[in-house]
Amino acid sequence: MRDNTASKRDNERGADWYRALVEEVNDLATVVDTDGTIRYVSPAVTRILGYEPDELVGHEGYEFVHPDDRERNAEAVEAVLSNPSEPETVEVRFKDADGSWCWIEATMRNRLDDGLIDGILLSSRDITERKEHENDIRELAEEYEALLDNVEDAIFLVAVEQSDSGVRFEFERLSPSYERQTGITTEEVQGRTPRNVFGEEQGAELEANYHRCVSAGEPISYQEELRVNEEARFWQTKLAPVITGDEITRLIGITRNVTDRVEREQQLRRQNDRLDEFASVISHDLRSPLNVAQGRAALLAEQAESDHLDPLLRALDRIEAIVEDTLTLARQGNTISETEAVSLTDLLGKCWATVDTSNATIEIVDEMMFQGDPGRLRHVFENLFRNAVEHGGPDVTVRVGRHGEQGIYVEDDGPGIPADKRKEVLEPGHSSASDGTGFGLTIVKRIVEAHGWKLSVTDGTEGGARFEITDIESAS
């Protein structure tokens, strides 16, 4: 009698344990018959889907499965019925009590013949967060592929293997743009080191930059020479590390073919060298006799009277102005490599003070900070102010302000410049003033372009001339 009582007590404890296990575990236990009707659902359904068990029992499970997933769900049921010994796992969207769709992963087991559970047992769990994460990753991968396939800059991926013996770099993948620009394909470089692909000398130079990026642990930028072909020799490259855990496992490189630009810069440097030689000749060989002539003419004017002396002095002063403008044009129009933050208001004040502006007025509409070479920019604004006074008269008003997001305008209320003359006034030697050298606005244009900016001429708001300088880099 005691044995039966103990056995019954053990069975009850086992049933209680099993019931507690089913009710408390995060997984949802469901039993359905062969036509999909729900016969049992564990209390976890309330926590997972928001239903009370009675709201689902007696209903066909297909009612709650997303229409796009029902076929996949039915195939899993058919598979588990056909092969009772093998469980099937399926992922479907299931409608919760609020009417929203959540992702459920269900593992099905055929228990029709075990004598304990008459039906198909489903062990389900909510995988909505995981599916959303997978979807985010998939969208990111699609965006990455689209970027890799369509970006004009060449992109390359380099695997980084770090060991006790050092760091090894192997190419993983090249973008289509990289392949088009170099003629090198992913298949040719995949799994190979830079030295294997580009030879010992060039490969060592590439690896030196890769090592520098790994050591820095942050993106680096540099210009490199990689002699792929005649049209692709110089490259502007940005290299960024990919960190997995605490270790750099990959480098992503974005590079742009700048061969044309570098060759233009080299040609420009050669031209500038010749201009410097020319400027030196003017400065030393022409200025010295000019100064002698001016001095002698001034002495002659003190000792004698002649109608020829004033024209002579004016001619010599004009020669001196031409020499000064020629030197400025030769020396200030070079490419500018070093800049600093410039205050527009401070720069304009210094320029206005050094120009003979008579009764002219300046209005500074906006203050702005930008990157430039203040020494050379003084020539720009001094010449623009001088041009406004020469053509607008002694009472002209000059207005300076911001043009768009990255520009400056200088305008006056003078007679303006006819549309068909606006390109011509920027050319060397053009002057409508009787005593002008014709180089003033040319100097403006050359220095503006040396900064990498653009200069255009148009109508002012009050009908005068307006000069617009654009593509200016703001001060950081």
Residue pairs with C-beta under 8 A, 6 or more apart in sequence:
22 29
22 42
22 43
22 44
23 42
23 43
23 44
24 44
25 44
26 44
26 47
26 48
26 125
27 44
27 123
27 124
27 125
28 41
28 42
28 44
28 45
28 48
28 49
28 104
28 122
28 123
28 124
28 125
29 40
29 41
29 42
29 44
29 121
29 122
29 123
29 124
30 38
30 40
30 41
30 42
30 45
30 61
30 106
30 121
30 122
30 124
31 38
31 39
31 40
31 41
31 111
31 117
31 118
31 119
31 120
31 121
31 122
32 38
32 39
32 61
32 119
32 120
32 122
33 39
33 118
33 119
33 120
34 77
34 81
34 112
34 119
34 120
35 60
36 60
36 61
36 62
36 77
37 58
37 59
37 60
37 61
38 56
38 57
38 58
38 59
38 60
38 61
39 57
39 118
39 119
40 53
40 57
40 119
41 51
41 53
41 56
41 57
42 53
43 53
45 51
45 52
45 53
45 56
46 52
46 53
48 124
48 125
48 126
49 94
49 96
49 97
49 102
49 126
50 96
50 97
50 98
51 96
51 97
55 97
56 64
61 73
62 70
62 73
62 74
64 94
64 95
65 73
65 92
65 93
65 94
65 95
66 92
66 93
66 94
66 95
66 101
68 93
69 91
69 92
69 93
70 92
72 90
72 92
73 90
73 92
75 90
76 88
76 89
76 90
76 106
76 108
77 88
77 108
77 120
79 86
79 88
80 86
80 87
80 88
80 108
80 109
80 110
80 120
81 110
81 120
83 110
84 110
84 112
84 113
87 107
87 108
87 109
88 107
88 108
89 105
89 106
89 107
89 108
90 105
90 106
90 108
91 103
91 104
91 105
91 106
91 127
91 131
92 103
92 104
92 106
93 101
93 102
93 103
93 104
94 101
94 102
94 103
94 104
95 101
96 102
102 126
102 128
103 126
103 127
103 128
103 130
103 131
104 124
104 125
104 126
104 127
105 124
105 125
105 127
106 122
106 123
106 124
107 122
107 123
107 124
108 120
108 121
108 122
109 120
109 121
109 122
109 123
110 120
111 117
111 118
111 119
111 120
111 121
112 118
112 119
112 120
147 155
148 155
148 173
148 175
148 176
149 175
149 176
151 175
151 177
152 177
153 177
153 254
153 255
153 256
154 174
154 175
154 177
154 178
154 181
154 182
154 235
154 254
154 255
154 256
154 257
155 174
155 175
155 177
155 178
155 252
155 253
155 254
155 255
156 171
156 173
156 174
156 175
156 178
156 252
156 253
156 255
157 171
157 172
157 173
157 174
157 250
157 251
157 252
157 253
158 169
158 170
158 171
158 172
158 210
158 250
158 251
158 252
158 253
159 169
159 170
159 171
159 172
159 249
159 250
160 167
160 168
160 169
160 210
160 214
160 241
160 248
160 249
160 250
160 251
161 167
161 168
161 169
161 170
162 168
162 247
162 248
167 210
167 211
167 214
168 193
169 193
169 194
169 207
169 210
169 251
170 191
170 192
170 193
171 186
171 189
171 190
171 191
171 192
171 193
171 194
171 197
172 190
172 250
173 186
173 190
174 182
174 184
174 185
174 186
174 189
178 184
178 255
179 185
179 186
181 228
181 232
181 257
182 228
182 229
182 232
183 228
183 229
184 197
184 228
188 197
189 197
193 203
193 207
194 202
194 203
194 204
194 206
194 207
194 210
195 203
195 204
195 207
196 203
197 203
198 206
198 226
202 226
202 227
205 224
205 225
206 224
206 226
209 220
209 222
209 224
209 237
209 239
210 239
210 251
212 220
213 219
213 220
213 239
213 240
213 241
213 251
214 241
214 248
214 251
217 241
217 243
217 248
218 240
218 241
219 238
219 239
219 240
219 241
220 238
220 239
221 236
221 237
221 238
221 239
222 236
222 237
222 239
223 234
223 235
223 236
223 237
223 258
223 262
224 234
224 235
224 237
225 233
225 234
225 235
226 232
226 233
226 234
226 235
227 233
231 257
231 259
232 257
232 259
233 259
233 262
234 257
234 258
234 259
234 261
234 262
234 263
235 255
235 256
235 257
235 258
236 255
236 256
236 258
237 253
237 254
237 255
237 256
238 253
238 254
238 255
239 251
239 252
239 253
240 251
240 252
240 253
241 248
241 250
241 251
242 248
242 249
242 250
242 251
242 252
243 249
244 250
265 335
268 334
268 335
272 334
272 335
275 330
275 331
275 333
275 334
276 330
276 331
278 330
279 326
279 327
279 330
279 331
282 323
282 326
282 327
282 330
283 323
283 327
286 323
287 323
290 316
290 319
290 320
290 323
293 316
294 313
294 316
294 317
294 320
297 309
297 312
297 313
297 316
298 313
300 306
300 309
301 309
301 313
314 435
318 435
318 437
321 435
321 437
322 437
322 439
325 437
325 439
325 440
325 443
326 439
328 379
328 439
328 443
329 428
329 439
329 442
329 443
329 446
332 376
332 379
332 443
332 446
332 447
332 450
333 443
333 446
333 447
333 449
333 450
334 450
335 450
336 372
336 373
336 376
336 450
336 451
336 452
338 373
339 371
339 372
339 373
339 451
339 473
340 371
340 372
340 373
340 374
341 369
341 370
341 371
341 475
341 476
342 369
342 370
342 371
342 372
342 374
342 377
342 475
343 367
343 369
344 364
344 366
344 367
344 368
344 369
344 370
344 400
344 408
345 364
345 367
347 374
347 377
347 378
347 381
348 362
348 364
348 381
348 400
350 378
351 378
351 381
351 382
351 385
352 362
352 381
352 385
354 378
354 382
355 382
355 385
355 386
355 389
356 386
356 389
357 385
357 389
358 389
358 394
358 395
359 394
359 395
360 385
360 388
360 389
360 392
360 394
360 395
360 396
360 397
360 398
361 395
361 396
361 397
361 398
362 385
362 397
362 398
362 399
362 400
363 397
363 398
363 399
363 400
364 400
364 401
365 399
365 400
365 401
365 402
366 401
366 402
368 402
368 408
368 474
369 474
369 475
370 408
370 472
370 473
370 474
370 475
371 472
371 473
371 474
371 475
371 476
372 451
372 472
373 451
376 447
376 450
376 451
377 447
379 443
379 444
379 447
380 443
380 444
380 447
380 448
380 469
381 400
381 410
383 440
383 441
383 443
383 444
384 398
384 410
384 444
384 467
385 398
385 410
386 440
387 440
387 441
387 465
388 396
388 398
388 410
388 412
388 414
388 464
388 465
389 396
390 433
390 436
391 412
391 414
391 415
391 432
391 433
391 465
392 398
392 412
392 413
392 414
392 415
392 464
392 465
393 414
396 412
396 413
396 414
396 464
397 412
397 413
398 410
398 411
398 412
399 409
399 410
399 411
399 412
399 460
399 461
400 408
400 409
400 410
400 411
401 408
401 409
402 408
402 409
403 409
403 468
403 469
403 470
404 470
406 470
406 471
406 472
406 473
406 474
407 468
407 469
407 470
407 471
407 472
408 468
408 469
408 472
409 466
409 467
409 468
409 469
410 466
410 467
410 469
411 460
411 461
411 462
411 464
411 465
411 466
411 467
412 460
412 464
412 465
412 466
413 460
413 462
413 463
413 464
414 464
414 465
415 463
415 464
416 459
416 460
416 463
416 464
416 465
417 425
417 457
417 465
422 457
422 458
423 457
424 430
425 432
425 441
425 457
426 441
426 442
426 444
426 445
426 455
426 457
427 442
428 438
428 439
428 442
429 438
429 439
429 442
430 438
430 441
430 442
431 437
431 438
431 440
444 455
444 467
445 455
448 454
448 455
448 469
449 455
451 472
452 471
452 473
453 469
453 470
453 471
453 472
454 469
454 470
454 471
455 467
455 468
455 469
456 467
456 468
456 470
457 465
457 466
457 467
457 468
458 466
458 468
459 465
459 466
460 466
